[in-house]
Amino acid sequence: MTTHMHRLRCLGVLALTSAALTMSGCVGWQEAKFRDTRNMSAPYFGTMGLDVQTSNGGIVVRRASGDKIEITADIKAQTQERLDQTFVHADQIDNDLVVRVEWAEGRRLNNEGCAFTIAMPDTESITLRSSNGSLTVESLNGPADLSTSNGRITVTDHMGGVSARTSNGRVTCETIDGAVFADTSNGAVRIVGVSGPVDVDTSNGSVVIELDDDNPGPVRADTSNGSVTLAVGSAFVGTLTADTNNGSIHCEADNISATRMSKDHWRIVFGEGGEASDLESTNGSITVRRLGEASATAG
């Protein structure tokens, strides 16, 4: 069912560039002071998915020209022996390139980690996982499933839907052809130039959403502590409700039917039909405006 069509091992099959660095000074046993940068290449067999998982390190994936996939791994370990016995695998499994770290003795110790930078011609899907590190995707394709427990997530110029989750960090998505789901426990969310539905949750941070002009919605945004700003284009339709427990609501869009139910609850209708949209803030102002019109009110 699963085939291993291509297997690469750092310090094994490929000739690698490696620079091991030892940091000076007196440190405790728990410090991961031994470092190594390893470079490897894999052939690009046409459109394929990318699946990367690491611990205590960020992941950067970007588009590159040519017919190869270039992978750089920055590894840190507690001892030189552990560093030498830690490997990076890049395996083509079915139609995915799967990148993993094989730690010495089968486990990662305190403060050890690996960061990846990957450049490849294209992707048909992207899955990135890190337990502690930022995630960055630039100019690629396919559904992107991105998750980190502690770090910012940045996606730019992407053709495909984006699902971004972090427990502590800012989420930024710019120029996205598809839907966006963003969830962060502690961080601001900024989504600009998106063609599909938007769904945002943050418990502590502001939310800024700017849809493409031809995006009909819907939009859902919820923050417990921060302002919400939504800019919509001429194609946006549907009934939008805006609620805040401690803040004001400002509607600066034209060609709408707005009903102010109370100071902190509005019902706004854009055109006819469409799906329902919802903006909520527990502690912050809400602003709704048209694209290209600067907000007259600070959120």
C-alpha positions as a printed Julia matrix, in Angstrom:
299×3 Matrix{Float64}:
   0.0    0.0     0.0
   2.85   2.34    0.87
   5.89   2.46   -1.35
   9.32   3.9    -0.61
  10.37   5.11   -4.03
  13.22   7.31   -2.98
  15.12   7.39    0.31
  17.82   9.85    1.29
  19.8    9.95    4.51
  21.97  12.81    5.7
  25.56  11.62    6.23
  24.61   8.57    4.16
  23.66   8.32    0.49
  24.24  11.97   -0.35
  27.37  14.05   -0.23
  26.48  16.72    2.3
  27.86  20.01    3.45
  28.23  19.83    7.21
  29.58  22.37    9.68
  29.51  21.31   13.3
  29.87  24.16   15.75
  30.59  23.96   19.47
  29.56  26.94   21.55
  32.06  28.06   24.18
  31.35  28.68   27.81
  30.31  26.7    30.84
  26.8   25.35   30.43
  24.69  22.7    32.09
  24.16  19.22   30.76
  20.73  20.18   29.44
  22.08  22.74   26.98
  22.05  21.67   23.33
  25.36  23.34   22.5
  26.49  21.12   19.61
  25.22  22.31   16.23
  25.36  21.08   12.67
  24.02  22.4     9.35
  23.34  19.72    6.78
  22.35  20.22    3.14
  20.77  17.61    0.91
  19.1   17.44   -2.51
  16.29  15.27   -3.79
  15.03  14.98   -7.36
  11.69  16.58   -8.13
   9.43  14.07   -9.9
   6.63  16.46  -10.8
   3.9   17.8    -8.57
   4.0   16.15   -5.16
   2.89  16.78   -1.61
   5.24  17.85    1.17
   5.0   16.53    4.74
   7.49  17.89    7.3
   7.56  17.28   11.03
  10.1   18.52   13.56
  10.5   19.49   17.21
  11.94  22.68   18.65
  12.64  24.36   15.33
  10.98  26.36   12.6
  10.13  25.31    9.05
  10.44  27.51    5.94
   9.13  26.22    2.6
   9.41  28.31   -0.56
   9.21  27.96   -4.32
  12.43  27.47   -6.28
  13.24  27.03   -9.96
  14.9   23.94  -11.4
  14.25  20.21  -11.03
  15.57  19.58   -7.53
  14.36  19.89   -3.96
  16.93  21.5    -1.67
  16.71  20.76    2.06
  18.74  22.46    4.79
  18.56  21.08    8.32
  19.96  23.0    11.3
  20.34  20.52   14.16
  21.33  21.11   17.77
  22.11  18.35   20.26
  23.42  17.96   23.79
  26.58  16.08   22.82
  28.73  15.61   19.74
  28.01  11.9    19.85
  24.26  12.5    19.77
  24.7   14.99   16.95
  26.66  12.46   14.88
  24.0    9.81   15.47
  21.07  12.02   14.49
  19.87  11.75   10.88
  17.44  13.52    8.58
  15.36  11.44    6.18
  13.63  12.65    3.04
  11.49   9.81    1.7
   9.11   9.78   -1.24
   6.13   7.83    0.07
   3.32   7.45   -2.42
   3.07  10.99   -3.84
   4.48  12.85   -0.84
   7.97  13.9     0.13
   8.14  13.08    3.87
  10.87  14.79    5.87
  11.64  13.61    9.4
  14.4   13.7    12.04
  15.7   10.43   13.47
  17.18  11.33   16.85
  20.01   9.42   18.47
  18.78   6.56   20.63
  15.28   7.08   19.23
  14.37  10.2    21.21
  15.02  13.93   21.41
  16.46  15.23   24.67
  15.85  18.52   26.45
  16.58  21.6    24.3
  17.56  19.55   21.26
  15.88  20.52   18.01
  15.96  20.8    14.23
  14.92  23.64   11.92
  14.26  23.12    8.2
  14.5   25.32    5.12
  13.11  23.64    1.99
  13.04  24.99   -1.56
  11.12  23.1    -4.24
   9.57  23.82   -7.66
   5.95  23.15   -6.62
   3.62  21.32   -4.24
   0.18  19.78   -4.51
  -0.29  19.81   -0.73
   1.67  20.95    2.33
   1.63  19.57    5.87
   3.94  21.18    8.43
   4.19  20.29   12.13
   6.5   21.75   14.79
   6.27  21.54   18.58
   8.12  24.84   19.02
   8.95  27.02   16.03
   7.62  29.35   13.36
   6.15  28.11   10.05
   6.55  29.96    6.73
   5.14  29.05    3.3
   5.9   31.16    0.23
   4.52  30.99   -3.34
   3.34  27.37   -3.45
   0.17  25.39   -4.25
  -2.33  23.01   -2.74
  -4.1   22.76    0.61
  -1.77  23.79    3.43
  -2.22  22.24    6.9
   0.09  24.08    9.31
   0.4   23.53   13.06
   2.88  24.6    15.73
   2.56  24.74   19.5
   4.6   27.92   19.91
   5.48  30.18   16.99
   4.15  32.5    14.32
   2.68  31.26   11.02
   3.15  33.2     7.76
   1.71  32.23    4.37
   2.11  34.42    1.29
   1.11  34.12   -2.38
  -0.48  30.69   -1.99
  -2.79  28.87   -4.4
  -4.98  26.73   -2.16
  -6.76  26.7     1.16
  -4.86  27.33    4.39
  -5.42  25.88    7.87
  -3.09  27.54   10.4
  -2.99  26.65   14.11
  -0.61  27.89   16.79
  -0.93  28.03   20.55
   1.18  31.17   20.83
   1.99  33.33   17.85
   0.81  35.7    15.16
  -0.89  34.36   12.02
  -0.44  36.25    8.75
  -1.91  35.15    5.39
  -1.5   37.38    2.34
  -2.71  36.73   -1.22
  -4.44  33.4    -0.7
  -6.5   31.78   -3.48
  -8.76  29.66   -1.29
 -10.33  29.47    2.14
  -8.44  30.4     5.32
  -8.87  28.97    8.81
  -6.67  30.54   11.52
  -6.58  29.6    15.2
  -4.18  31.04   17.77
  -4.49  31.13   21.54
  -2.31  34.19   21.89
  -1.6   36.39   18.87
  -2.94  38.78   16.28
  -4.36  37.53   12.98
  -4.0   39.37    9.67
  -5.57  37.97    6.5
  -5.28  40.1     3.36
  -6.25  39.31   -0.22
  -8.18  36.07    0.25
 -10.61  34.64   -2.31
 -12.48  32.13   -0.14
 -14.33  31.88    3.18
 -12.49  33.0     6.33
 -12.76  31.53    9.84
 -10.63  33.06   12.63
 -10.29  32.32   16.35
  -7.89  34.04   18.73
  -8.16  34.41   22.48
  -5.8   37.37   22.76
  -5.13  39.54   19.72
  -6.57  41.81   17.07
  -8.07  40.49   13.82
  -7.77  42.2    10.42
  -9.45  40.62    7.38
  -9.45  42.07    3.86
 -11.29  40.0     1.25
 -10.72  40.06   -2.5
 -13.22  42.28   -4.28
 -14.93  39.26   -5.87
 -15.11  37.25   -2.62
 -18.77  36.72   -1.54
 -17.79  35.45    1.93
 -18.73  34.21    4.44
 -16.52  35.42    7.29
 -16.41  34.37   10.93
 -14.03  36.0    13.42
 -13.9   35.66   17.2
 -11.42  37.25   19.6
 -11.66  37.48   23.36
  -9.34  40.45   23.69
  -8.76  42.65   20.64
 -10.38  44.62   17.86
 -11.86  43.17   14.67
 -11.65  44.94   11.29
 -13.31  43.52    8.18
 -12.97  45.02    4.7
 -15.25  43.57    2.0
 -15.58  44.03   -1.74
 -18.51  44.55   -4.08
 -19.27  40.81   -4.31
 -19.71  40.27   -0.58
 -23.28  39.2     0.27
 -25.22  37.86    3.2
 -26.26  38.87    6.67
 -23.44  39.83    9.02
 -23.89  40.06   12.78
 -21.41  42.0    14.92
 -21.22  41.62   18.71
 -18.89  43.02   21.35
 -19.16  42.96   25.12
 -16.82  45.86   25.77
 -16.27  48.11   22.77
 -17.99  49.97   19.96
 -19.19  48.87   16.5
 -18.62  50.97   13.41
 -20.1   50.23    9.97
 -18.49  52.32    7.25
 -19.69  50.31    4.23
 -22.11  51.64    1.62
 -25.02  49.92   -0.16
 -26.11  47.97    2.89
 -29.03  47.63    5.24
 -27.78  48.06    8.79
 -29.82  47.57   11.94
 -28.35  48.64   15.26
 -30.0   46.33   17.76
 -28.0   47.88   20.62
 -24.66  49.6    21.21
 -22.85  46.29   21.09
 -24.99  44.29   18.64
 -25.52  45.06   14.94
 -27.16  43.24   12.05
 -25.86  44.23    8.6
 -27.26  42.94    5.3
 -25.16  43.0     2.11
 -27.19  42.45   -1.08
 -29.45  39.42   -1.4
 -28.76  35.81   -0.52
 -25.34  34.67    0.58
 -24.23  32.88    3.71
 -24.33  34.29    7.22
 -21.21  35.96    8.63
 -20.34  36.73   12.23
 -17.83  39.0    14.02
 -17.37  38.81   17.8
 -15.08  40.46   20.33
 -15.28  40.11   24.09
 -13.12  43.16   24.69
 -12.59  45.33   21.61
 -14.18  47.4    18.85
 -15.51  46.07   15.55
 -15.22  47.92   12.24
 -16.78  46.93    8.9
 -15.81  48.84    5.76
 -15.4   48.57    2.01
 -12.09  47.72    0.37
 -10.01  50.73   -0.52
 -11.56  52.89    2.15
  -9.35  53.66    5.11
 -11.07  53.22    8.42
 -12.08  56.47   10.01
 -12.07  54.86   13.44
  -9.19  53.3    15.28
 -10.17  49.73   16.23
